[in-house]
Amino acid sequence: MTVRQPRYSKEEFARRGDELYETQVRAQVEAGNHGKIVAIDIETGTFEVADTPMVAVDRLYGRVPDAQPWVIRIGHRAVFRFGSRSLRKTV
């Protein structure tokens, strides 16, 4: 089993992940994928969408073995929620 080590501080990791999601990934994945998980390599911008974090990250590692994955639930502020509401707009 490969042991992967983070190469960035938690703050830098989050900043890069959020920036990539907002500027490059969100527009490509949001339609039709609300509630799914996207794993983004914060160094290359490569991403994978899946129903669970484990599957999304495994697919990302399959494409980018040395990836630094940032994971977010599409249409939400975080992967898991504790009583919070979705960002989806009600019509």
Helices and strands as residue ranges (DSSP letters): H 10-20, I 21-25, H 26-29, E 37-41, E 47-50, H 53-63, E 69-73
